[in-house]
C-alpha cells in the first residue's frame, strides 16, 4: 500500500519517486491507542501526511473505534516536519512520542518529542535530538517536566545541561522552541 500510494511509474523503465503526488489524499503514517488523559477510556493519536507535511490528530475516547480521519479530532497540530522517518510510540502509561528525522542520509538525525496531557492541555514534556553526521554524533535530551537535560558528543558520557526548561503547549510548539543548546 505504501508504494502504491507513493510511487510514480515513469515510462517503461519504471523510474520511482518516493514523493507524494500533488493531489494525493492524506495518508495515515502511524497511529497508536492509549489512555492519554487517565480517564479509563482509550484514546487514539494519528500522524497523517498531507502534501509533504505531517498533521497530528488526537481523538479522545475513540481508541477502539476504527480510525476515520474525516471526523474532526479533539486536537490537531498542523504542519509538523515530515521526513523519511516518522512514527508514534506509546511512552509510559499516559504519554506518547512523536519521532521524525532522516535515517539513511549522509547526516542522520532523529528528533523525538514526548507529549503528555495535563488537565486537558497537551504539552511537549520532552525533547531529544540524536545525530550521526560525518563530523560528529551525539544526543541532547531535555525533560521539560523536571527542567533537566543531558548532552553527549561522540559516544561520550552525557553531561548535565544548565538552563531553565519548562513544558511547552503542543499547540504552541515549533522547531524554534527546540532548546538552543541542542542545536550547537
CORHUHU-V724391 format. One record per pair of residues at least 12 apart in sequence whose ideal C-beta (glycine too) atoms are under 8 Angstrom apart, sorted by the first residue. I is the first residue (numbers start at 1). GAP is how many residues later the second one is. If there is no record, write none. Layout:
i=I gap=GAP
i=I gap=GAP
This chain:
i=5 gap=15
i=5 gap=19
i=5 gap=22
i=6 gap=12
i=6 gap=13
i=6 gap=14
i=6 gap=18
i=6 gap=21
i=8 gap=13
i=18 gap=66
i=20 gap=29
i=20 gap=31
i=20 gap=32
i=22 gap=29
i=24 gap=27
i=26 gap=22
i=26 gap=23
i=26 gap=24
i=26 gap=29
i=26 gap=43
i=27 gap=21
i=27 gap=22
i=27 gap=23
i=28 gap=18
i=28 gap=19
i=28 gap=20
i=28 gap=39
i=28 gap=41
i=29 gap=18
i=29 gap=19
i=29 gap=20
i=29 gap=25
i=29 gap=57
i=29 gap=58
i=30 gap=16
i=30 gap=17
i=30 gap=56
i=30 gap=57
i=30 gap=58
i=31 gap=13
i=31 gap=14
i=31 gap=15
i=31 gap=16
i=31 gap=36
i=31 gap=57
i=32 gap=12
i=32 gap=13
i=32 gap=56
i=32 gap=57
i=32 gap=58
i=32 gap=64
i=33 gap=12
i=33 gap=30
i=33 gap=31
i=34 gap=29
i=34 gap=56
i=34 gap=59
i=34 gap=60
i=34 gap=61
i=34 gap=62
i=35 gap=28
i=35 gap=58
i=35 gap=59
i=36 gap=22
i=36 gap=24
i=36 gap=58
i=36 gap=59
i=36 gap=60
i=36 gap=80
i=36 gap=81
i=37 gap=23
i=37 gap=57
i=37 gap=80
i=37 gap=83
i=38 gap=55
i=38 gap=56
i=38 gap=79
i=39 gap=22
i=41 gap=19
i=41 gap=20
i=41 gap=22
i=42 gap=19
i=42 gap=20
i=42 gap=21
i=42 gap=22
i=43 gap=15
i=43 gap=16
i=43 gap=17
i=43 gap=18
i=43 gap=19
i=43 gap=20
i=44 gap=14
i=44 gap=15
i=44 gap=18
i=44 gap=19
i=44 gap=21
i=44 gap=23
i=45 gap=12
i=45 gap=13
i=45 gap=14
i=45 gap=43
i=45 gap=51
i=46 gap=13
i=46 gap=21
i=46 gap=23
i=46 gap=27
i=46 gap=42
i=47 gap=33
i=47 gap=39
i=47 gap=40
i=47 gap=41
i=47 gap=51
i=48 gap=21
i=49 gap=33
i=49 gap=37
i=52 gap=30
i=53 gap=25
i=53 gap=26
i=53 gap=27
i=53 gap=28
i=53 gap=29
i=54 gap=25
i=54 gap=26
i=54 gap=27
i=54 gap=28
i=54 gap=32
i=54 gap=46
i=55 gap=21
i=55 gap=22
i=55 gap=23
i=55 gap=24
i=55 gap=25
i=56 gap=19
i=56 gap=20
i=56 gap=21
i=56 gap=24
i=56 gap=42
i=56 gap=114
i=57 gap=12
i=57 gap=16
i=57 gap=18
i=57 gap=19
i=58 gap=15
i=58 gap=16
i=58 gap=17
i=58 gap=18
i=58 gap=64
i=59 gap=12
i=59 gap=14
i=59 gap=15
i=60 gap=14
i=75 gap=47
i=75 gap=95
i=75 gap=96
i=77 gap=93
i=77 gap=94
i=77 gap=96
i=80 gap=18
i=80 gap=20
i=81 gap=19
i=81 gap=30
i=81 gap=94
i=82 gap=18
i=83 gap=17
i=83 gap=18
i=83 gap=19
i=84 gap=18
i=84 gap=19
i=84 gap=20
i=84 gap=21
i=85 gap=14
i=85 gap=15
i=85 gap=16
i=85 gap=17
i=85 gap=18
i=85 gap=25
i=86 gap=13
i=86 gap=14
i=87 gap=12
i=91 gap=23
i=94 gap=22
i=94 gap=23
i=95 gap=19
i=95 gap=20
i=95 gap=21
i=95 gap=22
i=95 gap=30
i=96 gap=18
i=96 gap=19
i=97 gap=15
i=97 gap=16
i=97 gap=17
i=97 gap=18
i=97 gap=29
i=98 gap=14
i=98 gap=15
i=98 gap=17
i=99 gap=12
i=99 gap=13
i=101 gap=29
i=106 gap=27
i=106 gap=28
i=107 gap=24
i=107 gap=25
i=107 gap=26
i=107 gap=27
i=108 gap=23
i=108 gap=24
i=108 gap=25
i=109 gap=20
i=109 gap=21
i=109 gap=22
i=109 gap=23
i=109 gap=24
i=110 gap=18
i=110 gap=19
i=110 gap=20
i=110 gap=21
i=111 gap=16
i=111 gap=17
i=111 gap=18
i=111 gap=67
i=112 gap=14
i=112 gap=15
i=112 gap=16
i=112 gap=17
i=112 gap=18
i=113 gap=13
i=113 gap=14
i=113 gap=60
i=114 gap=12
i=114 gap=13
i=114 gap=14
i=115 gap=55
i=116 gap=29
i=118 gap=49
i=121 gap=48
i=122 gap=47
i=122 gap=48
i=122 gap=49
i=123 gap=21
i=123 gap=44
i=123 gap=45
i=123 gap=46
i=123 gap=47
i=124 gap=20
i=124 gap=43
i=124 gap=44
i=124 gap=45
i=124 gap=46
i=124 gap=49
i=124 gap=53
i=125 gap=18
i=125 gap=19
i=125 gap=20
i=125 gap=42
i=126 gap=15
i=126 gap=16
i=126 gap=17
i=126 gap=18
i=126 gap=19
i=127 gap=13
i=127 gap=14
i=127 gap=15
i=127 gap=17
i=127 gap=51
i=127 gap=52
i=127 gap=55
i=128 gap=12
i=128 gap=13
i=128 gap=14
i=129 gap=49
i=129 gap=53
i=129 gap=54
i=136 gap=17
i=136 gap=18
i=137 gap=16
i=137 gap=17
i=137 gap=18
i=138 gap=13
i=138 gap=14
i=138 gap=15
i=138 gap=16
i=138 gap=18
i=139 gap=12
i=139 gap=13
i=139 gap=19
i=140 gap=12
i=140 gap=21
i=140 gap=39
i=140 gap=41
i=140 gap=42
i=141 gap=17
i=142 gap=19
i=142 gap=23
i=142 gap=37
i=142 gap=40
i=143 gap=22
i=144 gap=21
i=144 gap=22
i=144 gap=23
i=144 gap=24
i=145 gap=22
i=147 gap=17
i=147 gap=18
i=147 gap=19
i=148 gap=12
i=148 gap=13
i=148 gap=17
i=149 gap=12
i=149 gap=14
i=149 gap=16
i=149 gap=30
i=149 gap=32
i=151 gap=30
i=151 gap=31
i=161 gap=18
i=161 gap=20
i=163 gap=16
i=163 gap=18
i=165 gap=14
